[in-house]
Amino acid sequence: MTIIEVRPYRNGWSVFEAPGVEPVFLDQKQAIDYALTRACFRSGKIRVLDSNGAVEHIIAFDETDRKL
């Protein structure tokens, strides 16, 4: 199961997938779109965190959500 976190980072948003894989985006929507793209063909969830580190919301994804 894959867990990707979208976190606030300085003047933008970082997408943490694994150590060394943490791109930064200016807009939260761009970061979430990138995370959804990285989640392609996997199952797991994307956790969007607020500035305190608390989970703001979760986007679940699995193989049943995919369209061919």
PDB file of N, CA, C, O and CB in Angstrom:
ATOM      1  N   MET A   1       0.848  -1.177   0.000  1.00  0.00           N
ATOM      2  CA  MET A   1       0.000   0.000   0.000  1.00  0.00           C
ATOM      3  C   MET A   1       0.893   1.240   0.000  1.00  0.00           C
ATOM      4  O   MET A   1       1.834   1.341   0.787  1.00  0.00           O
ATOM      5  CB  MET A   1      -0.965  -0.002   1.225  1.00  0.00           C
ATOM      6  N   THR A   2       0.593   2.156  -0.871  1.00  0.00           N
ATOM      7  CA  THR A   2       1.363   3.381  -1.025  1.00  0.00           C
ATOM      8  C   THR A   2       0.713   4.515  -0.250  1.00  0.00           C
ATOM      9  O   THR A   2      -0.503   4.700  -0.313  1.00  0.00           O
ATOM     10  CB  THR A   2       1.495   3.753  -2.505  1.00  0.00           C
ATOM     11  N   ILE A   3       1.517   5.272   0.480  1.00  0.00           N
ATOM     12  CA  ILE A   3       1.028   6.471   1.163  1.00  0.00           C
ATOM     13  C   ILE A   3       1.855   7.646   0.673  1.00  0.00           C
ATOM     14  O   ILE A   3       3.077   7.667   0.816  1.00  0.00           O
ATOM     15  CB  ILE A   3       1.112   6.326   2.729  1.00  0.00           C
ATOM     16  N   ILE A   4       1.169   8.625   0.091  1.00  0.00           N
ATOM     17  CA  ILE A   4       1.809   9.842  -0.392  1.00  0.00           C
ATOM     18  C   ILE A   4       1.256  10.995   0.431  1.00  0.00           C
ATOM     19  O   ILE A   4       0.044  11.102   0.614  1.00  0.00           O
ATOM     20  CB  ILE A   4       1.564  10.062  -1.933  1.00  0.00           C
ATOM     21  N   GLU A   5       2.142  11.862   0.930  1.00  0.00           N
ATOM     22  CA  GLU A   5       1.705  12.998   1.743  1.00  0.00           C
ATOM     23  C   GLU A   5       1.929  14.307   1.006  1.00  0.00           C
ATOM     24  O   GLU A   5       2.992  14.538   0.431  1.00  0.00           O
ATOM     25  CB  GLU A   5       2.443  13.018   3.085  1.00  0.00           C
ATOM     26  N   VAL A   6       0.912  15.161   1.031  1.00  0.00           N
ATOM     27  CA  VAL A   6       1.001  16.509   0.494  1.00  0.00           C
ATOM     28  C   VAL A   6       1.054  17.432   1.701  1.00  0.00           C
ATOM     29  O   VAL A   6       0.102  17.510   2.478  1.00  0.00           O
ATOM     30  CB  VAL A   6      -0.214  16.855  -0.469  1.00  0.00           C
ATOM     31  N   ARG A   7       2.192  18.142   1.856  1.00  0.00           N
ATOM     32  CA  ARG A   7       2.424  18.955   3.053  1.00  0.00           C
ATOM     33  C   ARG A   7       2.746  20.400   2.681  1.00  0.00           C
ATOM     34  O   ARG A   7       3.313  20.662   1.620  1.00  0.00           O
ATOM     35  CB  ARG A   7       3.566  18.361   3.892  1.00  0.00           C
ATOM     36  N   PRO A   8       2.378  21.339   3.562  1.00  0.00           N
ATOM     37  CA  PRO A   8       2.821  22.719   3.341  1.00  0.00           C
ATOM     38  C   PRO A   8       4.344  22.784   3.459  1.00  0.00           C
ATOM     39  O   PRO A   8       4.938  22.109   4.300  1.00  0.00           O
ATOM     40  CB  PRO A   8       2.146  23.695   4.361  1.00  0.00           C
ATOM     41  N   TYR A   9       4.964  23.593   2.618  1.00  0.00           N
ATOM     42  CA  TYR A   9       6.422  23.728   2.639  1.00  0.00           C
ATOM     43  C   TYR A   9       6.801  25.147   2.230  1.00  0.00           C
ATOM     44  O   TYR A   9       6.607  25.541   1.080  1.00  0.00           O
ATOM     45  CB  TYR A   9       7.094  22.684   1.697  1.00  0.00           C
ATOM     46  N   ARG A  10       7.327  25.892   3.152  1.00  0.00           N
ATOM     47  CA  ARG A  10       7.709  27.299   2.930  1.00  0.00           C
ATOM     48  C   ARG A  10       6.624  28.053   2.182  1.00  0.00           C
ATOM     49  O   ARG A  10       5.559  28.293   2.751  1.00  0.00           O
ATOM     50  CB  ARG A  10       9.029  27.384   2.150  1.00  0.00           C
ATOM     51  N   ASN A  11       6.845  28.431   0.946  1.00  0.00           N
ATOM     52  CA  ASN A  11       5.831  29.170   0.171  1.00  0.00           C
ATOM     53  C   ASN A  11       5.132  28.286  -0.842  1.00  0.00           C
ATOM     54  O   ASN A  11       4.718  28.762  -1.899  1.00  0.00           O
ATOM     55  CB  ASN A  11       6.469  30.350  -0.546  1.00  0.00           C
ATOM     56  N   GLY A  12       4.993  26.995  -0.531  1.00  0.00           N
ATOM     57  CA  GLY A  12       4.359  26.080  -1.463  1.00  0.00           C
ATOM     58  C   GLY A  12       3.926  24.806  -0.779  1.00  0.00           C
ATOM     59  O   GLY A  12       3.649  24.788   0.421  1.00  0.00           O
ATOM     60  N   TRP A  13       3.872  23.737  -1.558  1.00  0.00           N
ATOM     61  CA  TRP A  13       3.430  22.433  -1.075  1.00  0.00           C
ATOM     62  C   TRP A  13       4.396  21.370  -1.565  1.00  0.00           C
ATOM     63  O   TRP A  13       4.763  21.361  -2.740  1.00  0.00           O
ATOM     64  CB  TRP A  13       1.986  22.121  -1.544  1.00  0.00           C
ATOM     65  N   SER A  14       4.815  20.464  -0.671  1.00  0.00           N
ATOM     66  CA  SER A  14       5.685  19.370  -1.076  1.00  0.00           C
ATOM     67  C   SER A  14       4.881  18.082  -1.129  1.00  0.00           C
ATOM     68  O   SER A  14       3.910  17.904  -0.393  1.00  0.00           O
ATOM     69  CB  SER A  14       6.884  19.228  -0.113  1.00  0.00           C
ATOM     70  N   VAL A  15       5.302  17.196  -2.009  1.00  0.00           N
ATOM     71  CA  VAL A  15       4.686  15.887  -2.147  1.00  0.00           C
ATOM     72  C   VAL A  15       5.732  14.867  -1.718  1.00  0.00           C
ATOM     73  O   VAL A  15       6.716  14.643  -2.423  1.00  0.00           O
ATOM     74  CB  VAL A  15       4.180  15.625  -3.623  1.00  0.00           C
ATOM     75  N   PHE A  16       5.513  14.243  -0.546  1.00  0.00           N
ATOM     76  CA  PHE A  16       6.470  13.275  -0.016  1.00  0.00           C
ATOM     77  C   PHE A  16       6.008  11.876  -0.370  1.00  0.00           C
ATOM     78  O   PHE A  16       4.961  11.412   0.083  1.00  0.00           O
ATOM     79  CB  PHE A  16       6.631  13.428   1.518  1.00  0.00           C
ATOM     80  N   GLU A  17       6.812  11.213  -1.190  1.00  0.00           N
ATOM     81  CA  GLU A  17       6.503   9.841  -1.589  1.00  0.00           C
ATOM     82  C   GLU A  17       7.479   8.865  -0.934  1.00  0.00           C
ATOM     83  O   GLU A  17       7.081   7.799  -0.466  1.00  0.00           O
ATOM     84  CB  GLU A  17       6.550   9.698  -3.127  1.00  0.00           C
ATOM     85  N   ALA A  18       8.749   9.234  -0.905  1.00  0.00           N
ATOM     86  CA  ALA A  18       9.798   8.415  -0.317  1.00  0.00           C
ATOM     87  C   ALA A  18      10.996   9.324  -0.054  1.00  0.00           C
ATOM     88  O   ALA A  18      11.072  10.413  -0.624  1.00  0.00           O
ATOM     89  CB  ALA A  18      10.184   7.208  -1.252  1.00  0.00           C
ATOM     90  N   PRO A  19      11.928   8.906   0.790  1.00  0.00           N
ATOM     91  CA  PRO A  19      13.116   9.737   1.002  1.00  0.00           C
ATOM     92  C   PRO A  19      13.809  10.041  -0.330  1.00  0.00           C
ATOM     93  O   PRO A  19      14.115   9.130  -1.100  1.00  0.00           O
ATOM     94  CB  PRO A  19      14.100   9.037   1.968  1.00  0.00           C
ATOM     95  N   GLY A  20      14.046  11.303  -0.588  1.00  0.00           N
ATOM     96  CA  GLY A  20      14.667  11.730  -1.827  1.00  0.00           C
ATOM     97  C   GLY A  20      13.675  12.038  -2.942  1.00  0.00           C
ATOM     98  O   GLY A  20      14.068  12.544  -3.993  1.00  0.00           O
ATOM     99  N   VAL A  21      12.398  11.740  -2.729  1.00  0.00           N
ATOM    100  CA  VAL A  21      11.360  12.029  -3.722  1.00  0.00           C
ATOM    101  C   VAL A  21      10.378  12.994  -3.078  1.00  0.00           C
ATOM    102  O   VAL A  21       9.383  12.579  -2.483  1.00  0.00           O
ATOM    103  CB  VAL A  21      10.634  10.714  -4.216  1.00  0.00           C
ATOM    104  N   GLU A  22      10.667  14.294  -3.204  1.00  0.00           N
ATOM    105  CA  GLU A  22       9.846  15.298  -2.530  1.00  0.00           C
ATOM    106  C   GLU A  22       9.803  16.596  -3.346  1.00  0.00           C
ATOM    107  O   GLU A  22      10.377  17.602  -2.930  1.00  0.00           O
ATOM    108  CB  GLU A  22      10.390  15.575  -1.111  1.00  0.00           C
ATOM    109  N   PRO A  23       9.124  16.581  -4.508  1.00  0.00           N
ATOM    110  CA  PRO A  23       9.034  17.807  -5.304  1.00  0.00           C
ATOM    111  C   PRO A  23       8.162  18.851  -4.605  1.00  0.00           C
ATOM    112  O   PRO A  23       7.292  18.512  -3.803  1.00  0.00           O
ATOM    113  CB  PRO A  23       8.471  17.497  -6.702  1.00  0.00           C
ATOM    114  N   VAL A  24       8.407  20.119  -4.921  1.00  0.00           N
ATOM    115  CA  VAL A  24       7.671  21.229  -4.301  1.00  0.00           C
ATOM    116  C   VAL A  24       6.914  21.989  -5.392  1.00  0.00           C
ATOM    117  O   VAL A  24       7.444  22.241  -6.475  1.00  0.00           O
ATOM    118  CB  VAL A  24       8.642  22.190  -3.522  1.00  0.00           C
ATOM    119  N   PHE A  25       5.666  22.349  -5.084  1.00  0.00           N
ATOM    120  CA  PHE A  25       4.800  23.069  -6.012  1.00  0.00           C
ATOM    121  C   PHE A  25       4.291  24.343  -5.342  1.00  0.00           C
ATOM    122  O   PHE A  25       4.208  24.411  -4.116  1.00  0.00           O
ATOM    123  CB  PHE A  25       3.613  22.176  -6.471  1.00  0.00           C
ATOM    124  N   LEU A  26       3.954  25.342  -6.136  1.00  0.00           N
ATOM    125  CA  LEU A  26       3.444  26.600  -5.589  1.00  0.00           C
ATOM    126  C   LEU A  26       1.998  26.490  -5.122  1.00  0.00           C
ATOM    127  O   LEU A  26       1.591  27.172  -4.181  1.00  0.00           O
ATOM    128  CB  LEU A  26       3.558  27.696  -6.624  1.00  0.00           C
ATOM    129  N   ASP A  27       1.225  25.632  -5.780  1.00  0.00           N
ATOM    130  CA  ASP A  27      -0.203  25.533  -5.509  1.00  0.00           C
ATOM    131  C   ASP A  27      -0.553  24.149  -4.967  1.00  0.00           C
ATOM    132  O   ASP A  27       0.011  23.149  -5.412  1.00  0.00           O
ATOM    133  CB  ASP A  27      -1.013  25.831  -6.780  1.00  0.00           C
ATOM    134  N   GLN A  28      -1.475  24.085  -4.014  1.00  0.00           N
ATOM    135  CA  GLN A  28      -1.884  22.804  -3.438  1.00  0.00           C
ATOM    136  C   GLN A  28      -2.516  21.904  -4.500  1.00  0.00           C
ATOM    137  O   GLN A  28      -2.284  20.695  -4.494  1.00  0.00           O
ATOM    138  CB  GLN A  28      -2.869  23.029  -2.280  1.00  0.00           C
ATOM    139  N   LYS A  29      -3.300  22.463  -5.401  1.00  0.00           N
ATOM    140  CA  LYS A  29      -3.935  21.656  -6.447  1.00  0.00           C
ATOM    141  C   LYS A  29      -2.899  21.000  -7.354  1.00  0.00           C
ATOM    142  O   LYS A  29      -3.065  19.846  -7.748  1.00  0.00           O
ATOM    143  CB  LYS A  29      -4.883  22.520  -7.281  1.00  0.00           C
ATOM    144  N   GLN A  30      -1.837  21.720  -7.686  1.00  0.00           N
ATOM    145  CA  GLN A  30      -0.760  21.146  -8.500  1.00  0.00           C
ATOM    146  C   GLN A  30      -0.117  19.969  -7.768  1.00  0.00           C
ATOM    147  O   GLN A  30       0.183  18.943  -8.379  1.00  0.00           O
ATOM    148  CB  GLN A  30       0.306  22.220  -8.834  1.00  0.00           C
ATOM    149  N   ALA A  31       0.093  20.117  -6.472  1.00  0.00           N
ATOM    150  CA  ALA A  31       0.712  19.058  -5.678  1.00  0.00           C
ATOM    151  C   ALA A  31      -0.188  17.829  -5.625  1.00  0.00           C
ATOM    152  O   ALA A  31       0.295  16.705  -5.761  1.00  0.00           O
ATOM    153  CB  ALA A  31       1.014  19.555  -4.257  1.00  0.00           C
ATOM    154  N   ILE A  32      -1.492  18.029  -5.430  1.00  0.00           N
ATOM    155  CA  ILE A  32      -2.423  16.905  -5.390  1.00  0.00           C
ATOM    156  C   ILE A  32      -2.511  16.226  -6.757  1.00  0.00           C
ATOM    157  O   ILE A  32      -2.560  14.998  -6.827  1.00  0.00           O
ATOM    158  CB  ILE A  32      -3.815  17.378  -4.939  1.00  0.00           C
ATOM    159  N   ASP A  33      -2.532  16.998  -7.837  1.00  0.00           N
ATOM    160  CA  ASP A  33      -2.554  16.424  -9.183  1.00  0.00           C
ATOM    161  C   ASP A  33      -1.311  15.576  -9.440  1.00  0.00           C
ATOM    162  O   ASP A  33      -1.403  14.497 -10.026  1.00  0.00           O
ATOM    163  CB  ASP A  33      -2.659  17.534 -10.235  1.00  0.00           C
ATOM    164  N   TYR A  34      -0.157  16.060  -9.005  1.00  0.00           N
ATOM    165  CA  TYR A  34       1.081  15.301  -9.155  1.00  0.00           C
ATOM    166  C   TYR A  34       0.999  13.993  -8.362  1.00  0.00           C
ATOM    167  O   TYR A  34       1.387  12.936  -8.861  1.00  0.00           O
ATOM    168  CB  TYR A  34       2.295  16.143  -8.688  1.00  0.00           C
ATOM    169  N   ALA A  35       0.494  14.066  -7.132  1.00  0.00           N
ATOM    170  CA  ALA A  35       0.368  12.873  -6.298  1.00  0.00           C
ATOM    171  C   ALA A  35      -0.577  11.858  -6.938  1.00  0.00           C
ATOM    172  O   ALA A  35      -0.306  10.657  -6.914  1.00  0.00           O
ATOM    173  CB  ALA A  35      -0.132  13.250  -4.897  1.00  0.00           C
ATOM    174  N   LEU A  36      -1.677  12.331  -7.505  1.00  0.00           N
ATOM    175  CA  LEU A  36      -2.610  11.433  -8.183  1.00  0.00           C
ATOM    176  C   LEU A  36      -1.959  10.764  -9.386  1.00  0.00           C
ATOM    177  O   LEU A  36      -2.213   9.590  -9.659  1.00  0.00           O
ATOM    178  CB  LEU A  36      -3.857  12.196  -8.621  1.00  0.00           C
ATOM    179  N   THR A  37      -1.127  11.500 -10.100  1.00  0.00           N
ATOM    180  CA  THR A  37      -0.410  10.934 -11.238  1.00  0.00           C
ATOM    181  C   THR A  37       0.583   9.870 -10.777  1.00  0.00           C
ATOM    182  O   THR A  37       0.708   8.821 -11.407  1.00  0.00           O
ATOM    183  CB  THR A  37       0.319  12.038 -12.016  1.00  0.00           C
ATOM    184  N   ARG A  38       1.287  10.139  -9.680  1.00  0.00           N
ATOM    185  CA  ARG A  38       2.255   9.171  -9.145  1.00  0.00           C
ATOM    186  C   ARG A  38       1.571   7.927  -8.597  1.00  0.00           C
ATOM    187  O   ARG A  38       2.181   6.861  -8.524  1.00  0.00           O
ATOM    188  CB  ARG A  38       3.097   9.816  -8.049  1.00  0.00           C
ATOM    189  N   ALA A  39       0.307   8.059  -8.214  1.00  0.00           N
ATOM    190  CA  ALA A  39      -0.435   6.932  -7.649  1.00  0.00           C
ATOM    191  C   ALA A  39      -0.959   5.987  -8.719  1.00  0.00           C
ATOM    192  O   ALA A  39      -1.521   4.937  -8.406  1.00  0.00           O
ATOM    193  CB  ALA A  39      -1.586   7.437  -6.813  1.00  0.00           C
ATOM    194  N   CYS A  40      -0.780   6.352  -9.963  1.00  0.00           N
ATOM    195  CA  CYS A  40      -1.290   5.565 -11.074  1.00  0.00           C
ATOM    196  C   CYS A  40      -0.814   4.112 -10.976  1.00  0.00           C
ATOM    197  O   CYS A  40       0.367   3.854 -10.740  1.00  0.00           O
ATOM    198  CB  CYS A  40      -0.852   6.182 -12.408  1.00  0.00           C
ATOM    199  N   PHE A  41      -1.735   3.175 -11.159  1.00  0.00           N
ATOM    200  CA  PHE A  41      -1.467   1.733 -11.157  1.00  0.00           C
ATOM    201  C   PHE A  41      -0.994   1.201  -9.807  1.00  0.00           C
ATOM    202  O   PHE A  41      -0.301   0.185  -9.754  1.00  0.00           O
ATOM    203  CB  PHE A  41      -0.437   1.412 -12.201  1.00  0.00           C
ATOM    204  N   ARG A  42      -1.356   1.867  -8.730  1.00  0.00           N
ATOM    205  CA  ARG A  42      -1.042   1.387  -7.387  1.00  0.00           C
ATOM    206  C   ARG A  42      -2.297   1.499  -6.533  1.00  0.00           C
ATOM    207  O   ARG A  42      -3.314   2.036  -6.972  1.00  0.00           O
ATOM    208  CB  ARG A  42       0.141   2.193  -6.755  1.00  0.00           C
ATOM    209  N   SER A  43      -2.218   0.993  -5.324  1.00  0.00           N
ATOM    210  CA  SER A  43      -3.307   1.191  -4.372  1.00  0.00           C
ATOM    211  C   SER A  43      -2.726   1.821  -3.120  1.00  0.00           C
ATOM    212  O   SER A  43      -1.573   1.574  -2.766  1.00  0.00           O
ATOM    213  CB  SER A  43      -4.035  -0.155  -4.040  1.00  0.00           C
ATOM    214  N   GLY A  44      -3.530   2.635  -2.452  1.00  0.00           N
ATOM    215  CA  GLY A  44      -3.071   3.311  -1.256  1.00  0.00           C
ATOM    216  C   GLY A  44      -3.892   4.546  -0.979  1.00  0.00           C
ATOM    217  O   GLY A  44      -5.097   4.573  -1.229  1.00  0.00           O
ATOM    218  N   LYS A  45      -3.226   5.587  -0.452  1.00  0.00           N
ATOM    219  CA  LYS A  45      -3.938   6.820  -0.155  1.00  0.00           C
ATOM    220  C   LYS A  45      -2.995   8.018  -0.200  1.00  0.00           C
ATOM    221  O   LYS A  45      -1.783   7.903  -0.023  1.00  0.00           O
ATOM    222  CB  LYS A  45      -4.611   6.728   1.213  1.00  0.00           C
ATOM    223  N   ILE A  46      -3.604   9.160  -0.442  1.00  0.00           N
ATOM    224  CA  ILE A  46      -2.894  10.439  -0.410  1.00  0.00           C
ATOM    225  C   ILE A  46      -3.417  11.187   0.804  1.00  0.00           C
ATOM    226  O   ILE A  46      -4.620  11.412   0.932  1.00  0.00           O
ATOM    227  CB  ILE A  46      -3.100  11.273  -1.747  1.00  0.00           C
ATOM    228  N   ARG A  47      -2.510  11.573   1.696  1.00  0.00           N
ATOM    229  CA  ARG A  47      -2.903  12.330   2.879  1.00  0.00           C
ATOM    230  C   ARG A  47      -2.499  13.785   2.677  1.00  0.00           C
ATOM    231  O   ARG A  47      -1.334  14.086   2.416  1.00  0.00           O
ATOM    232  CB  ARG A  47      -2.252  11.741   4.172  1.00  0.00           C
ATOM    233  N   VAL A  48      -3.472  14.685   2.800  1.00  0.00           N
ATOM    234  CA  VAL A  48      -3.206  16.115   2.698  1.00  0.00           C
ATOM    235  C   VAL A  48      -3.129  16.656   4.127  1.00  0.00           C
ATOM    236  O   VAL A  48      -4.095  16.574   4.885  1.00  0.00           O
ATOM    237  CB  VAL A  48      -4.321  16.862   1.848  1.00  0.00           C
ATOM    238  N   LEU A  49      -1.974  17.207   4.481  1.00  0.00           N
ATOM    239  CA  LEU A  49      -1.733  17.688   5.833  1.00  0.00           C
ATOM    240  C   LEU A  49      -1.869  19.205   5.906  1.00  0.00           C
ATOM    241  O   LEU A  49      -1.640  19.903   4.918  1.00  0.00           O
ATOM    242  CB  LEU A  49      -0.348  17.259   6.311  1.00  0.00           C
ATOM    243  N   ASP A  50      -2.243  19.709   7.080  1.00  0.00           N
ATOM    244  CA  ASP A  50      -2.291  21.158   7.284  1.00  0.00           C
ATOM    245  C   ASP A  50      -0.953  21.627   7.856  1.00  0.00           C
ATOM    246  O   ASP A  50      -0.030  20.826   7.998  1.00  0.00           O
ATOM    247  CB  ASP A  50      -3.470  21.551   8.232  1.00  0.00           C
ATOM    248  N   SER A  51      -0.839  22.902   8.183  1.00  0.00           N
ATOM    249  CA  SER A  51       0.435  23.461   8.642  1.00  0.00           C
ATOM    250  C   SER A  51       0.876  22.912  10.005  1.00  0.00           C
ATOM    251  O   SER A  51       2.049  23.028  10.358  1.00  0.00           O
ATOM    252  CB  SER A  51       0.330  24.969   8.716  1.00  0.00           C
ATOM    253  N   ASN A  52      -0.039  22.322  10.770  1.00  0.00           N
ATOM    254  CA  ASN A  52       0.305  21.723  12.062  1.00  0.00           C
ATOM    255  C   ASN A  52       0.679  20.256  11.949  1.00  0.00           C
ATOM    256  O   ASN A  52       1.064  19.640  12.943  1.00  0.00           O
ATOM    257  CB  ASN A  52      -0.845  21.872  13.020  1.00  0.00           C
ATOM    258  N   GLY A  53       0.573  19.694  10.767  1.00  0.00           N
ATOM    259  CA  GLY A  53       0.889  18.287  10.554  1.00  0.00           C
ATOM    260  C   GLY A  53      -0.295  17.362  10.755  1.00  0.00           C
ATOM    261  O   GLY A  53      -0.150  16.143  10.668  1.00  0.00           O
ATOM    262  N   ALA A  54      -1.468  17.926  11.024  1.00  0.00           N
ATOM    263  CA  ALA A  54      -2.674  17.111  11.180  1.00  0.00           C
ATOM    264  C   ALA A  54      -3.259  16.790   9.803  1.00  0.00           C
ATOM    265  O   ALA A  54      -3.145  17.586   8.871  1.00  0.00           O
ATOM    266  CB  ALA A  54      -3.725  17.842  12.066  1.00  0.00           C
ATOM    267  N   VAL A  55      -3.874  15.637   9.686  1.00  0.00           N
ATOM    268  CA  VAL A  55      -4.463  15.227   8.414  1.00  0.00           C
ATOM    269  C   VAL A  55      -5.704  16.068   8.149  1.00  0.00           C
ATOM    270  O   VAL A  55      -6.656  16.061   8.929  1.00  0.00           O
ATOM    271  CB  VAL A  55      -4.814  13.710   8.422  1.00  0.00           C
ATOM    272  N   GLU A  56      -5.677  16.795   7.032  1.00  0.00           N
ATOM    273  CA  GLU A  56      -6.804  17.637   6.620  1.00  0.00           C
ATOM    274  C   GLU A  56      -7.851  16.800   5.900  1.00  0.00           C
ATOM    275  O   GLU A  56      -9.039  16.894   6.210  1.00  0.00           O
ATOM    276  CB  GLU A  56      -6.324  18.790   5.711  1.00  0.00           C
ATOM    277  N   HIS A  57      -7.423  15.978   4.939  1.00  0.00           N
ATOM    278  CA  HIS A  57      -8.296  15.008   4.299  1.00  0.00           C
ATOM    279  C   HIS A  57      -7.469  13.927   3.617  1.00  0.00           C
ATOM    280  O   HIS A  57      -6.269  14.084   3.389  1.00  0.00           O
ATOM    281  CB  HIS A  57      -9.222  15.697   3.286  1.00  0.00           C
ATOM    282  N   ILE A  58      -8.149  12.815   3.295  1.00  0.00           N
ATOM    283  CA  ILE A  58      -7.493  11.652   2.699  1.00  0.00           C
ATOM    284  C   ILE A  58      -8.167  11.342   1.364  1.00  0.00           C
ATOM    285  O   ILE A  58      -9.393  11.346   1.256  1.00  0.00           O
ATOM    286  CB  ILE A  58      -7.553  10.416   3.658  1.00  0.00           C
ATOM    287  N   ILE A  59      -7.346  11.075   0.351  1.00  0.00           N
ATOM    288  CA  ILE A  59      -7.838  10.665  -0.961  1.00  0.00           C
ATOM    289  C   ILE A  59      -7.393   9.215  -1.155  1.00  0.00           C
ATOM    290  O   ILE A  59      -6.206   8.946  -1.339  1.00  0.00           O
ATOM    291  CB  ILE A  59      -7.296  11.612  -2.123  1.00  0.00           C
ATOM    292  N   ALA A  60      -8.335   8.296  -1.113  1.00  0.00           N
ATOM    293  CA  ALA A  60      -8.011   6.878  -1.291  1.00  0.00           C
ATOM    294  C   ALA A  60      -8.020   6.533  -2.776  1.00  0.00           C
ATOM    295  O   ALA A  60      -8.795   7.098  -3.548  1.00  0.00           O
ATOM    296  CB  ALA A  60      -9.012   5.977  -0.516  1.00  0.00           C
ATOM    297  N   PHE A  61      -7.161   5.611  -3.165  1.00  0.00           N
ATOM    298  CA  PHE A  61      -7.138   5.145  -4.546  1.00  0.00           C
ATOM    299  C   PHE A  61      -6.796   3.666  -4.565  1.00  0.00           C
ATOM    300  O   PHE A  61      -5.994   3.187  -3.763  1.00  0.00           O
ATOM    301  CB  PHE A  61      -6.126   5.954  -5.393  1.00  0.00           C
ATOM    302  N   ASP A  62      -7.415   2.953  -5.492  1.00  0.00           N
ATOM    303  CA  ASP A  62      -7.111   1.543  -5.691  1.00  0.00           C
ATOM    304  C   ASP A  62      -7.420   1.152  -7.132  1.00  0.00           C
ATOM    305  O   ASP A  62      -7.840   1.986  -7.934  1.00  0.00           O
ATOM    306  CB  ASP A  62      -7.911   0.663  -4.701  1.00  0.00           C
ATOM    307  N   GLU A  63      -7.214  -0.093  -7.446  1.00  0.00           N
ATOM    308  CA  GLU A  63      -7.369  -0.529  -8.837  1.00  0.00           C
ATOM    309  C   GLU A  63      -8.800  -0.447  -9.333  1.00  0.00           C
ATOM    310  O   GLU A  63      -9.012  -0.349 -10.541  1.00  0.00           O
ATOM    311  CB  GLU A  63      -6.876  -1.936  -8.988  1.00  0.00           C
ATOM    312  N   THR A  64      -9.794  -0.482  -8.450  1.00  0.00           N
ATOM    313  CA  THR A  64     -11.187  -0.416  -8.885  1.00  0.00           C
ATOM    314  C   THR A  64     -11.565   0.980  -9.345  1.00  0.00           C
ATOM    315  O   THR A  64     -12.559   1.142 -10.052  1.00  0.00           O
ATOM    316  CB  THR A  64     -12.110  -0.856  -7.765  1.00  0.00           C
ATOM    317  N   ASP A  65     -10.779   2.018  -8.953  1.00  0.00           N
ATOM    318  CA  ASP A  65     -11.044   3.400  -9.346  1.00  0.00           C
ATOM    319  C   ASP A  65     -10.532   3.726 -10.743  1.00  0.00           C
ATOM    320  O   ASP A  65     -10.883   4.769 -11.293  1.00  0.00           O
ATOM    321  CB  ASP A  65     -10.422   4.341  -8.350  1.00  0.00           C
ATOM    322  N   ARG A  66      -9.719   2.868 -11.323  1.00  0.00           N
ATOM    323  CA  ARG A  66      -9.081   3.165 -12.593  1.00  0.00           C
ATOM    324  C   ARG A  66     -10.012   2.906 -13.773  1.00  0.00           C
ATOM    325  O   ARG A  66     -10.837   1.993 -13.752  1.00  0.00           O
ATOM    326  CB  ARG A  66      -7.820   2.347 -12.741  1.00  0.00           C
ATOM    327  N   LYS A  67      -9.854   3.733 -14.795  1.00  0.00           N
ATOM    328  CA  LYS A  67     -10.607   3.554 -16.031  1.00  0.00           C
ATOM    329  C   LYS A  67      -9.619   3.308 -17.158  1.00  0.00           C
ATOM    330  O   LYS A  67      -8.547   3.913 -17.193  1.00  0.00           O
ATOM    331  CB  LYS A  67     -11.509   4.790 -16.334  1.00  0.00           C
ATOM    332  N   LEU A  68      -9.966   2.445 -18.057  1.00  0.00           N
ATOM    333  CA  LEU A  68      -9.074   2.169 -19.197  1.00  0.00           C
ATOM    334  C   LEU A  68      -9.414   3.038 -20.362  1.00  0.00           C
ATOM    335  O   LEU A  68      -8.772   2.947 -21.408  1.00  0.00           O
ATOM    336  CB  LEU A  68      -9.149   0.711 -19.611  1.00  0.00           C
TER     337      LEU A  68
END
